[in-house]
Amino acid sequence: MGAVLGDVLGFAAGVGVSPLPIIAVTLTLATPRGRLNGILFTWAGSSDSRYWAR
């Protein structure tokens, strides 16, 4: 029973956190300079992931 609860708890945490990126992108694009902010947000995220993948 404990192993099953541990497996399900990981999935529940993933589902609980998944709306946060959608909210962040929506708020970023809703600003007056949304297009520029969206491009910079995407660029910063991709450059950060390339840095940590080394």
ZAMISE-452243 format. One record per residue: residue number from 1; residue in three letters; x, y, z of N, C-alpha, C in turn. Coordinates in nm, 2 decimals. Example, Ala and Ser with C-alpha at 12.3 -4.5 7.8 and 13.67 -1.06 7.14 Angstrom:
! residues 2
(1 "ALA" (1.32 -0.57 0.78) (1.23 -0.45 0.78) (1.32 -0.33 0.78))
(2 "SER" (1.28 -0.22 0.71) (1.37 -0.11 0.71) (1.29 0.00 0.79))
//
This chain:
! residues 54
(1 "MET" (0.08 -0.12 0.00) (0.00 0.00 0.00) (0.09 0.13 0.00))
(2 "GLY" (0.20 0.12 0.08) (0.28 0.24 0.08) (0.35 0.27 -0.05))
(3 "ALA" (0.39 0.16 -0.12) (0.46 0.18 -0.25) (0.37 0.24 -0.35))
(4 "VAL" (0.24 0.20 -0.35) (0.14 0.25 -0.44) (0.12 0.40 -0.41))
(5 "LEU" (0.11 0.43 -0.29) (0.09 0.57 -0.25) (0.21 0.66 -0.29))
(6 "GLY" (0.33 0.61 -0.27) (0.45 0.68 -0.31) (0.45 0.71 -0.46))
(7 "ASP" (0.41 0.61 -0.54) (0.40 0.62 -0.69) (0.30 0.73 -0.73))
(8 "VAL" (0.18 0.72 -0.67) (0.08 0.81 -0.71) (0.11 0.96 -0.66))
(9 "LEU" (0.18 0.97 -0.55) (0.21 1.10 -0.50) (0.30 1.18 -0.59))
(10 "GLY" (0.39 1.11 -0.66) (0.48 1.18 -0.76) (0.40 1.23 -0.88))
(11 "PHE" (0.30 1.15 -0.93) (0.22 1.20 -1.04) (0.13 1.31 -0.99))
(12 "ALA" (0.08 1.31 -0.87) (-0.01 1.41 -0.82) (0.07 1.54 -0.81))
(13 "ALA" (0.19 1.54 -0.77) (0.28 1.66 -0.76) (0.30 1.72 -0.90))
(14 "GLY" (0.32 1.63 -1.00) (0.34 1.68 -1.14) (0.21 1.75 -1.19))
(15 "VAL" (0.10 1.69 -1.16) (-0.03 1.75 -1.21) (-0.06 1.88 -1.14))
(16 "GLY" (-0.02 1.88 -1.01) (-0.05 2.01 -0.93) (0.04 2.12 -0.98))
(17 "VAL" (0.16 2.10 -1.03) (0.25 2.20 -1.07) (0.23 2.24 -1.21))
(18 "SER" (0.17 2.16 -1.29) (0.17 2.18 -1.44) (0.09 2.31 -1.48))
(19 "PRO" (-0.01 2.36 -1.41) (-0.07 2.49 -1.45) (0.02 2.61 -1.44))
(20 "LEU" (0.12 2.60 -1.36) (0.21 2.72 -1.33) (0.27 2.77 -1.46))
(21 "PRO" (0.33 2.69 -1.55) (0.39 2.75 -1.67) (0.29 2.81 -1.76))
(22 "ILE" (0.17 2.76 -1.76) (0.06 2.81 -1.85) (0.02 2.95 -1.79))
(23 "ILE" (0.01 2.96 -1.66) (-0.02 3.09 -1.60) (0.09 3.19 -1.63))
(24 "ALA" (0.22 3.15 -1.61) (0.33 3.24 -1.63) (0.33 3.29 -1.78))
(25 "VAL" (0.31 3.21 -1.88) (0.31 3.25 -2.01) (0.20 3.35 -2.04))
(26 "THR" (0.08 3.32 -1.99) (-0.04 3.40 -2.01) (-0.01 3.54 -1.95))
(27 "LEU" (0.04 3.55 -1.83) (0.07 3.68 -1.77) (0.18 3.75 -1.85))
(28 "THR" (0.28 3.68 -1.90) (0.39 3.74 -1.98) (0.33 3.80 -2.10))
(29 "LEU" (0.25 3.73 -2.17) (0.20 3.78 -2.30) (0.09 3.89 -2.28))
(30 "ALA" (0.03 3.90 -2.16) (-0.07 4.00 -2.14) (-0.01 4.14 -2.10))
(31 "THR" (0.12 4.15 -2.09) (0.18 4.28 -2.06) (0.18 4.36 -2.19))
(32 "PRO" (0.20 4.50 -2.18) (0.20 4.58 -2.29) (0.31 4.54 -2.40))
(33 "ARG" (0.42 4.49 -2.35) (0.53 4.45 -2.45) (0.53 4.30 -2.45))
(34 "GLY" (0.42 4.23 -2.47) (0.40 4.09 -2.46) (0.48 4.01 -2.56))
(35 "ARG" (0.48 4.05 -2.68) (0.56 3.98 -2.78) (0.71 3.97 -2.75))
(36 "LEU" (0.76 4.09 -2.72) (0.91 4.09 -2.68) (0.93 4.01 -2.56))
(37 "ASN" (0.85 4.03 -2.46) (0.87 3.95 -2.33) (0.86 3.80 -2.35))
(38 "GLY" (0.77 3.76 -2.44) (0.76 3.62 -2.47) (0.88 3.56 -2.54))
(39 "ILE" (0.93 3.64 -2.63) (1.06 3.59 -2.70) (1.17 3.59 -2.61))
(40 "LEU" (1.19 3.69 -2.52) (1.30 3.69 -2.42) (1.28 3.58 -2.32))
(41 "PHE" (1.16 3.55 -2.28) (1.13 3.44 -2.19) (1.17 3.31 -2.24))
(42 "THR" (1.13 3.29 -2.37) (1.17 3.16 -2.44) (1.32 3.15 -2.46))
(43 "TRP" (1.38 3.26 -2.50) (1.53 3.25 -2.52) (1.60 3.23 -2.38))
(44 "ALA" (1.56 3.29 -2.28) (1.62 3.27 -2.15) (1.60 3.13 -2.10))
(45 "GLY" (1.49 3.07 -2.12) (1.46 2.93 -2.08) (1.55 2.83 -2.16))
(46 "SER" (1.56 2.86 -2.29) (1.64 2.76 -2.37) (1.79 2.78 -2.34))
(47 "SER" (1.83 2.90 -2.32) (1.98 2.91 -2.29) (2.01 2.86 -2.15))
(48 "ASP" (1.92 2.87 -2.06) (1.95 2.81 -1.93) (1.95 2.66 -1.93))
(49 "SER" (1.86 2.60 -2.01) (1.86 2.45 -2.01) (1.99 2.40 -2.09))
(50 "ARG" (2.04 2.48 -2.19) (2.16 2.44 -2.25) (2.28 2.45 -2.16))
(51 "TYR" (2.28 2.55 -2.07) (2.39 2.56 -1.97) (2.39 2.45 -1.88))
(52 "TRP" (2.28 2.40 -1.82) (2.27 2.30 -1.72) (2.29 2.16 -1.78))
(53 "ALA" (2.28 2.15 -1.92) (2.29 2.02 -1.98) (2.43 1.98 -2.00))
(54 "ARG" (2.53 2.06 -1.98) (2.67 2.03 -2.00) (2.72 1.92 -1.91))
//
